[in-house]
């Protein structure tokens, strides 16, 4: 089992691609999306294509 310290370190090491004023925050946003659904009782594994892709695109457009 992963310790809290290991999990915090892994999350803090997630990089966001940047080039000038452009950025690609999809990794942290995807992580937050998955963790929030997992906490609400979702199974451990997700199907990216049918469960996440469209919702993630919507979130990226909004934020």
N, C-alpha and C positions, 0 to 999 in steps of 0.2 A: 504494500500500500504506500502511496506517495505521501510524504510528510507535508505539512502546511508550508514549511520553509522551502522545500523543493518546488512546490506548486507556485508559490509567490515568485521565486527566482525564475521559473520558466515563463511565467506571465510577464514579468518585467523585462525579459530578454526578447520579447516579440518585437520585431522591427516593422516600421511603417515606411514603405517606399516613398521617397520624396525626390523631387527634381524642381528646384526653384520654388515657386508658389504651389506647384502641384503636389498632391499626396494621394496615397492609396490606402485608406484605413480599413480595408476589407478584413484583414486578419483579426484585429481586436474586435471589430464589430461582429464578425462571425463567432468569435469566442463568447462574447456577451450573449448573443442570440442563443447559442447552443446551451450555455450554462443556465440561462433563465428558463428555457423549456425543460431541461433536465430537472431542475429544481421543482418545476410544476408537475413532475411525474412522468415525463417522457422516458421511453426506454433508453438504454445506454447508447445504442447506435442509431444514427440518423441516415436517411437516404438523401444525399445532397440534391440530386436532380429533382426528386418529387416533393421534398419537404422544405428545403432551404433556399435553393437558387432564386426563385422569384421573390421571396420575402427579403432576401439579402439585397437584391437589386433595388427593391423599393426603399429599403433603409438607406442604401448608399445614395440614392437620389435625394432623399429628404435631408440627410446629414452630411 
